[in-house]
């Protein structure tokens, strides 16, 4: 079959998996990692930092491989979108895990499942930017969707990093336990880091206007919305004085 058929099937598969993941995480289980993880159950576990690198690294590496083997890699819009993708994922895969404090051991099956998704997603995004997105190489850099999407991505990137920095600085070296985060968008929501990432990939999807980008935005929502709701419940159970005005993910709404 021609590669375009595999691309179409791959995008469709991510859409289906996104819907199933959303339903499972909303109604069946909380993903067993981070503060929701337990020492028992869910099978063998590996070092959290190593697991994070293993599951995230395929995304930027495979995206780069397929992008630079495409015919559109030197065009302004595809190259800009590729750069945005790499800025996020190189940090997320290789820098962020080294900055985390007290990373817990993660279930091996979860690391494997996330790795498989990132192999597929990095491949599809790289292919869509380098091969499929012909519109991207034909003056797309001045299209309002491209300009709006890039602006949204940059805003979401700022929100995501600001929120992560607040979390990382909650505890002084040697301190343990949890505290209520304050500042930034924590004034309105319990998980502004997730909100920032969702804004990023929604902006990326608008700017790229490809099936792969929209499927990835949907997968981001299906993963982060249930996680944000679980975090919100956890904060309220943990702290009696948790701010009542905060929502889980979307200010004033949810």
C-alpha positions in Angstrom: 0.0 0.0 0.0 1.2 3.6 -0.6 2.5 5.4 2.5 -0.5 7.8 2.4 -2.8 4.9 3.2 -0.7 4.0 6.3 -0.9 7.7 7.3 -4.7 7.7 7.0 -5.0 4.5 9.0 -2.6 5.8 11.6 -4.6 9.1 12.1 -7.8 7.1 12.3 -6.3 4.8 14.9 -5.2 7.6 17.1 -8.7 9.1 17.0 -10.2 5.8 18.0 -7.7 5.3 20.8 -8.2 8.8 22.0 -11.9 8.2 22.5 -11.4 4.9 24.2 -8.7 6.4 26.4 -11.0 9.2 27.4 -13.8 6.9 28.4 -11.4 4.6 30.3 -9.7 7.3 32.2 -13.0 9.1 33.1 -15.0 6.0 34.2 -12.6 3.1 34.9 -9.2 4.1 36.3 -6.8 6.9 37.1 -3.5 6.6 35.3 -1.2 5.0 38.0 1.7 7.4 37.9 2.8 10.5 39.9 0.8 11.4 43.0 -1.9 8.8 41.9 0.6 6.0 41.8 0.9 3.2 44.4 3.8 1.0 45.3 1.8 -2.2 44.6 -0.2 -3.4 41.6 0.1 -2.6 38.0 3.0 -4.9 37.5 6.8 -4.3 37.5 8.1 -0.7 37.8 11.2 1.1 36.6 13.0 4.3 37.5 10.7 7.2 36.8 13.4 9.4 35.2 14.5 6.6 32.9 11.0 5.7 32.1 10.1 9.2 31.2 13.0 9.5 28.7 12.3 6.1 27.2 8.6 7.0 26.5 9.1 10.5 25.3 12.3 10.3 23.2 10.8 8.5 20.2 8.5 11.5 19.5 11.1 14.2 18.6 13.6 11.7 17.1 11.1 10.0 14.7 9.5 13.3 13.8 12.9 14.7 12.8 13.7 11.6 10.7 10.4 11.6 8.7 10.3 15.4 8.4 13.8 15.8 6.9 13.2 12.9 4.5 10.2 14.8 3.1 10.0 17.2 0.2 8.6 20.2 2.3 11.3 20.4 5.0 12.9 23.6 3.7 9.5 25.5 3.4 8.8 28.2 5.9 5.6 27.0 7.4 6.5 23.3 7.8 9.9 24.2 9.2 8.4 26.6 11.7 5.9 23.9 12.9 8.6 21.3 13.1 10.7 23.7 15.2 7.8 24.3 17.6 7.3 20.5 18.0 10.9 20.0 18.7 11.2 22.8 21.2 8.4 21.2 23.2 9.6 17.6 22.9 13.3 18.0 23.3 12.7 19.7 26.5 10.0 17.3 27.6 12.0 14.2 26.7 15.5 15.1 27.8 15.5 18.1 30.1 12.3 18.1 32.1 12.8 14.5 33.6 16.2 15.6 34.9 14.7 18.6 36.7 11.9 16.7 38.5 12.3 16.2 42.2 11.4 12.9 43.8 10.3 11.1 40.6 8.4 7.9 41.5 8.9 4.5 39.9 6.5 4.1 37.0 4.7 0.9 35.8 6.6 -0.7 33.0 3.5 -1.4 31.0 2.6 2.3 31.0 6.0 3.3 29.8 5.7 0.8 27.0 2.2 2.0 26.0 3.3 5.6 26.0 6.4 4.7 23.9 4.2 3.0 21.3 2.0 6.1 21.1 5.0 8.4 20.8 6.5 6.3 18.0 3.2 6.5 16.1 2.6 10.2 16.8 6.2 11.4 16.1 6.1 9.4 12.8 2.7 10.8 11.8 3.5 14.4 12.7 6.9 14.3 10.9 5.3 12.7 7.8 2.4 15.2 7.7 4.8 18.2 7.9 7.3 16.8 5.4 5.2 14.9 3.0 1.4 15.2 3.3 0.8 18.8 4.1 1.2 20.2 0.6 -0.8 23.3 1.6 1.9 24.1 4.2 4.5 24.6 1.4 2.2 26.9 -0.7 2.1 30.3 1.0 0.6 28.9 4.2 2.9 31.0 6.3 0.6 34.0 5.8 -2.6 32.2 6.3 -4.6 33.5 9.4 -4.9 29.9 10.7 -1.1 29.5 10.7 -0.6 32.9 12.5 -3.3 32.3 15.0 -2.2 28.7 15.7 1.5 29.7 16.2 0.4 32.5 18.6 -1.7 30.0 20.6 1.1 27.5 20.7 3.5 30.1 22.1 1.0 31.2 24.7 0.3 27.7 25.8 4.0 26.9 26.0 4.5 29.9 28.3 1.6 28.8 30.5 2.9 25.2 30.6 6.4 26.2 31.6 5.4 28.9 34.1 3.1 26.3 35.8 5.7 23.6 35.9 8.2 26.1 37.4 5.7 26.9 40.2 5.3 23.2 41.0 9.1 22.6 41.0 9.7 25.4 43.4 7.0 24.5 45.9 9.4 22.5 48.0 12.8 23.6 49.2 15.7 21.1 48.8 15.2 18.4 51.4 11.5 19.1 52.0 8.9 16.4 51.5 5.1 16.4 51.3 2.7 18.4 49.2 1.7 22.1 49.2 -1.1 24.1 47.5 0.5 25.8 44.4 -0.1 29.5 44.1 0.5 32.1 41.4 0.0 32.2 37.6 -3.1 30.4 36.4 -3.2 28.4 39.6 -5.5 31.2 40.7 -8.2 29.8 38.5 -7.4 26.1 37.9 -5.8 23.1 39.6 -3.8 22.0 36.6 -2.7 25.0 34.5 0.3 23.0 33.2 -2.2 20.7 31.5 -4.2 23.7 30.3 -1.1 25.2 28.8 -0.2 21.9 27.0 -3.7 21.6 25.7 -3.6 25.2 24.3 -0.2 24.4 22.7 -1.4 21.4 20.7 -4.7 23.0 19.8 -2.7 25.9 18.4 -0.4 23.5 16.6 -3.4 21.8 15.1 -4.9 25.1 13.9 -1.5 26.1 12.5 -0.8 22.8 10.7 -4.3 22.0 9.7 -3.5 18.3 9.1 -5.2 15.2 10.3 -2.2 14.1 12.3 -2.1 17.4 14.2 -5.8 17.4 15.0 -5.7 13.7 16.1 -2.8 14.6 18.5 -4.8 17.5 19.9 -7.7 15.1 20.6 -5.3 12.6 22.2 -3.9 15.4 24.4 -7.4 16.2 25.6 -8.3 12.6 26.3 -5.2 12.2 28.4 -5.1 15.5 30.3 -8.8 16.1 31.0 -9.2 13.0 33.2 -5.9 13.6 34.8 -6.8 17.2 35.7 -10.1 16.0 37.2 -8.3 13.4 39.3 -5.8 16.1 40.5 -8.6 18.4 41.4 -10.3 15.7 43.5 -7.0 14.9 45.1 -6.3 18.5 46.1 -9.7 18.8 47.7 -9.3 15.5 49.6 -5.8 16.5 50.7 -6.3 20.1 51.8 -9.3 21.3 53.8 -8.5 24.9 52.8 -8.1 24.3 49.1 -9.5 27.4 47.2 -13.1 26.8 46.3 -13.1 29.1 43.3 -10.6 27.0 41.4 -11.8 24.7 38.6 -10.0 21.6 37.4 -8.8 22.6 33.9 -10.9 25.3 32.3 -11.4 28.6 34.3 -14.9 29.2 35.4 -16.2 26.1 33.6 -14.7 22.8 34.6 
